[in-house]
Amino acid sequence: MKKFFFMLALTVGSFTAFAAETPAEAYLANDQKIEQLFDQSTDVSLAAVDGMSLSQSAATVGMGDVSKVQAKEFVPALLLNLFLGGLGIHRLYLGTKTLTWVGYILTCGGIFGVVPLVDLIVLIINNENLAPYIDNPKFFMWANN
């Protein structure tokens, strides 16, 4: 118990010493610099981006080249399903909603491992085109595809 209170006192003391070292002037905002940044900025509202193509709008916003964005690949999805399928991590990789892969965990590995096994078979069969399974919100990703 003495060790706990000693560690607590040490921790609190180190945090208060750290907070006391920073002067209040460091947190003041320079209004002139902020106004200057706003004056130099460009409009990237929806109306301004509406007429542009996807790559132009992404470059305007500062995302760089859209062609660099990679599609989901077969091999990582297959390996994640093979080793972590019961946790639904392959579905997380494919971009499904959080509730779907949490459902895998709550149903003891996707109905005791049946759903990840069927997912594995579906991924192997459709290895050329994973598009129907990317961002698929359904618990059974192969249903009605």
C-alpha positions in Angstrom: 0.0 0.0 0.0 2.9 2.3 0.8 4.3 1.6 -2.7 1.0 2.6 -4.3 0.9 6.0 -2.5 4.5 6.6 -3.2 4.0 6.0 -7.0 0.8 8.1 -6.9 2.7 11.0 -5.3 5.5 10.7 -7.8 3.1 10.7 -10.7 1.1 13.7 -9.5 4.3 15.5 -8.7 5.8 15.0 -12.1 2.6 16.1 -13.9 2.4 19.3 -11.8 6.0 20.1 -12.4 5.5 19.6 -16.1 2.5 21.9 -16.2 4.3 24.6 -14.2 7.1 24.8 -16.7 5.0 26.0 -19.6 4.4 29.8 -19.5 1.0 31.1 -20.3 2.3 33.3 -23.1 3.0 30.1 -25.1 -0.8 29.5 -25.5 -1.8 33.0 -26.7 -2.9 33.1 -30.3 -1.5 35.7 -32.8 -4.5 37.2 -34.5 -2.5 38.8 -37.2 -1.0 35.5 -38.3 -4.3 33.8 -38.3 -5.9 36.5 -40.4 -2.9 36.3 -42.8 -3.4 32.5 -43.1 -7.1 33.0 -43.9 -6.3 35.6 -46.5 -3.8 33.3 -48.3 -6.2 30.3 -48.2 -8.3 29.1 -51.1 -12.0 28.2 -51.2 -12.6 24.5 -51.2 -16.3 24.5 -50.5 -18.7 22.1 -52.1 -19.8 24.6 -54.7 -16.2 25.2 -55.7 -15.4 21.5 -56.0 -18.7 20.6 -57.7 -17.4 21.2 -61.3 -14.1 19.5 -60.8 -13.2 15.9 -61.5 -12.3 13.7 -58.5 -8.5 14.0 -59.1 -8.7 17.8 -59.4 -10.8 18.2 -56.3 -8.5 15.9 -54.3 -5.4 17.9 -55.4 -7.2 21.1 -54.5 -8.0 19.8 -51.0 -4.4 18.6 -50.6 -5.0 14.8 -50.8 -2.5 14.4 -53.6 -3.0 12.0 -56.5 -6.2 9.9 -56.2 -4.7 7.2 -58.4 -2.3 6.4 -55.5 -5.3 5.2 -53.4 -5.1 1.4 -53.5 -8.0 -0.9 -53.8 -8.4 -3.7 -51.3 -6.3 -6.7 -52.4 -7.1 -10.4 -52.3 -4.0 -11.7 -50.5 -4.2 -9.6 -47.4 -8.0 -10.3 -47.1 -7.4 -14.0 -47.5 -4.6 -14.1 -44.9 -6.5 -12.0 -42.4 -9.5 -14.3 -42.9 -7.4 -17.4 -42.5 -5.6 -16.4 -39.3 -8.0 -13.8 -37.7 -11.3 -14.8 -39.3 -13.1 -15.5 -36.1 -12.5 -12.0 -34.9 -13.8 -10.5 -38.2 -10.6 -8.6 -38.9 -10.8 -9.5 -42.6 -14.2 -7.6 -42.7 -12.6 -4.7 -41.0 -9.9 -4.7 -43.7 -12.5 -4.8 -46.4 -14.1 -1.7 -45.0 -17.3 -2.9 -43.3 -19.0 -1.1 -40.4 -17.8 -1.6 -36.9 -21.0 -3.4 -35.8 -20.4 -6.1 -38.4 -17.1 -7.3 -37.2 -18.2 -6.9 -33.6 -20.9 -9.3 -34.5 -18.3 -11.8 -35.4 -16.8 -11.6 -31.9 -20.2 -11.7 -30.2 -21.3 -14.8 -32.1 -18.2 -16.8 -30.9 -16.2 -16.3 -34.1 -19.0 -15.9 -36.6 -21.4 -18.6 -35.5 -18.6 -20.8 -34.2 -16.4 -20.3 -37.2 -18.9 -21.1 -39.9 -19.2 -17.6 -41.3 -15.5 -17.0 -41.6 -15.1 -20.4 -43.3 -17.8 -19.4 -45.8 -16.1 -16.0 -46.2 -12.8 -17.7 -46.9 -14.4 -19.9 -49.6 -16.2 -16.9 -51.2 -13.0 -14.9 -51.2 -11.1 -17.7 -52.9 -13.8 -18.3 -55.5 -14.2 -14.5 -56.3 -10.5 -13.6 -56.0 -10.6 -11.6 -59.3 -13.3 -9.1 -58.1 -13.6 -8.2 -54.5 -15.8 -5.1 -55.2 -19.1 -6.6 -53.9 -17.4 -7.3 -50.6 -15.7 -4.0 -50.0 -17.7 -1.7 -47.7 -20.4 -4.4 -47.5 -22.5 -3.7 -44.3 -24.2 -7.2 -44.2 -23.2 -9.8 -41.7 -23.2 -12.4 -44.4 -21.2 -10.6 -47.0 -22.1 -13.1 -49.8 -25.8 -12.7 -49.4 -27.6 -11.1 -52.4 -24.5 -10.3 -54.4 
